[in-house]
Amino acid sequence: MPPQRFALPSEVPGLAARRIAADILDGVLHKHRTLDDQLDGAAAHPGLKSLADRDRALMRRLVATILRRLGTLGHVLSRLLDRGIPTDAPRAQSALLIGAAQILWMDVPDHAAVDLSVRLVQSDRRAAKYAGLVNAVLRRCAREGEGLIEEVRSQTLDVPPWLLARWIAHYGESVAREIAEAISHEPSLDITVKSDAEQWASRLHGEMLPTGTVRTLLQGSVTILPGFAEGQWWVQDAAAALPARLFGDVAGKSILDLCAAPGGKTAQLAHAGARVTAVDRSPARMARLRENFARLSLQAEAVVADAVEWQGGDSGGFDGILLDAPCTSTGTIRRHPDVAWLRQEADIGALVALQKRLLQKAVALLRPGGTLVYCTCSLEEEEGEQAISALLASEAAMRRSPIEAGEVAGLAEILNPEGDLRTLPSHLRQPDPKLSGLDGFYVARLVKS
Ligand SMILES: C[S@@+](CC[C@H](N)C(=O)[O-])C[C@H]1O[C@@H](n2cnc3c(N)ncnc32)[C@H](O)[C@@H]1O
């Protein structure tokens, strides 16, 4: 459990946000806990409730910035610390990371960043002895940090070496480095609207992408933005909004969403008029799907079950099945920077085995003539291209139905030669890097004969 001290009445402004940031950072780096798990739901950090909206937003940006720049931060701090980062006091490590990230990349005055980090270590029994060190190192960081970043700018330190090596092997050196560059930026807020995207783009101070997604740079809690409470839109990356559209007109059709929660794609299908059955094995995530559907005034049959074992559905089979399979999620590192440091190469094998079982189940539940859309938010080919090649080699009834550029707003760069979608964080480049990029998805469309 994190320490039970959050916002003390006598505490200087901003210290509670830094302390919670330090706890959450420790959770990711030392306890293998995801950011989602620590920020939302039953296991969220208990101190979050007492933070004002502004402090909560700052805390989230701070943790995300550190995880996005962890390799570079490690280099800068190691150059400023003669004996390396102290290992006997985790709070000293997090205070250094928190201070340096604010100095180097955030709009926080340097003196405030140094002062808050010194206070962080002073309030920790084991780390208090490092207060002088933290003060001196962060002051030097303010003077010398930019130059130290320059030393390693071309080295791609912010992607774990095993992952970068895989991307280089699959996409080539230059695309792999473009992906790494793209995920170093804070991403936009992407929104799927029920209708009138132009109008919502203007109301939310954003722009409408060619694919119809509304993209904005607004920050803070989405729940207070216009249209959220009224159920006019939901948050969904522009690439994540593509797979559900590949069924074409689904009005009146029976569609099974086999790994559905929290329901972004299910909502698209239900809004388009499909009769949707949504299956997911996570009760907590399905509770979020139900909440989302209530807010959006949409209907779907929601089933909590392991899709591999599930025996439901009508005997004739579904007209369409969407399988948004569990995966390493390496395509979503821009939005979930903890993934880069929590995932390991050894995770891929077990996920590929599960994806194979889910694909076989989907084929069995599809009616002849029905359409299967398979997708993963992974950049790893085993979870995408290879999974579908293996399925096509083993299931004679299945054939690929190539996706045409016209179905994805003419964005030919996101199609591979086989007619599958392969979006990359470096795609959809705009002059402002903050408005650029897509989550990395693989999507294939197959038809059963
Ligand atoms: C990529 S997420 C789905 C995201 C969702 N389609 C959306 O657009 O909001 C994968 C989901 O698969 C679920 N899952 C993992 N293994 C499963 C299984 N064996 N059966 C059913 N659901 C599973 C997870 O709980 C998770 O919600």
The ligand as an SDF file (V2000), in Angstrom:
LIG
                    3D

 27 29  0  0  0  0  0  0  0  0999 V2000
   -8.0470   -4.8540  -26.4010 C   0  0  0  0  0  0  0  0  0  0  0  0
   -9.1140   -5.0280  -25.0760 S   0  0  0  0  0  0  0  0  0  0  0  0
  -10.6800   -4.7480  -25.8060 C   0  0  0  0  0  0  0  0  0  0  0  0
  -11.0210   -3.3060  -26.0620 C   0  0  0  0  0  0  0  0  0  0  0  0
  -12.4200   -3.1070  -26.5840 C   0  0  0  0  0  0  0  0  0  0  0  0
  -12.6900   -3.9130  -27.7540 N   0  0  0  0  0  0  0  0  0  0  0  0
  -12.7450   -1.6840  -26.8910 C   0  0  0  0  0  0  0  0  0  0  0  0
  -12.6970   -1.2660  -28.0560 O   0  0  0  0  0  0  0  0  0  0  0  0
  -13.0750   -0.9320  -25.9620 O   0  0  0  0  0  0  0  0  0  0  0  0
   -9.1030   -6.7590  -24.8470 C   0  0  0  0  0  0  0  0  0  0  0  0
  -10.1670   -7.2640  -23.9170 C   0  0  0  0  0  0  0  0  0  0  0  0
  -10.1230   -8.6840  -23.9510 O   0  0  0  0  0  0  0  0  0  0  0  0
  -10.5870   -9.1770  -22.7280 C   0  0  0  0  0  0  0  0  0  0  0  0
  -10.2090  -10.6030  -22.6600 N   0  0  0  0  0  0  0  0  0  0  0  0
   -8.9780  -11.1310  -22.4910 C   0  0  0  0  0  0  0  0  0  0  0  0
   -9.0360  -12.4760  -22.5520 N   0  0  0  0  0  0  0  0  0  0  0  0
  -10.3490  -12.8020  -22.7720 C   0  0  0  0  0  0  0  0  0  0  0  0
  -11.0440  -14.0240  -22.9110 C   0  0  0  0  0  0  0  0  0  0  0  0
  -10.4140  -15.2090  -22.8500 N   0  0  0  0  0  0  0  0  0  0  0  0
  -12.3840  -13.9720  -23.1120 N   0  0  0  0  0  0  0  0  0  0  0  0
  -13.0220  -12.7870  -23.1580 C   0  0  0  0  0  0  0  0  0  0  0  0
  -12.4050  -11.6070  -23.0180 N   0  0  0  0  0  0  0  0  0  0  0  0
  -11.0820  -11.5980  -22.8410 C   0  0  0  0  0  0  0  0  0  0  0  0
   -9.9400   -8.2500  -21.7160 C   0  0  0  0  0  0  0  0  0  0  0  0
  -10.6690   -8.2610  -20.5090 O   0  0  0  0  0  0  0  0  0  0  0  0
  -10.0200   -6.9030  -22.4560 C   0  0  0  0  0  0  0  0  0  0  0  0
  -11.1420   -6.1900  -22.0290 O   0  0  0  0  0  0  0  0  0  0  0  0
  1  2  1  0
  2  3  1  0
  2 10  1  0
  3  4  1  0
  4  5  1  0
  5  6  1  0
  5  7  1  0
  7  8  2  0
  7  9  1  0
 10 11  1  0
 11 12  1  0
 11 26  1  0
 12 13  1  0
 13 14  1  0
 13 24  1  0
 14 15  1  0
 14 23  1  0
 15 16  2  0
 16 17  1  0
 17 18  1  0
 17 23  2  0
 18 19  1  0
 18 20  2  0
 20 21  1  0
 21 22  2  0
 22 23  1  0
 24 25  1  0
 24 26  1  0
 26 27  1  0
M  CHG  2   2   1   9  -1
M  END
$$$$
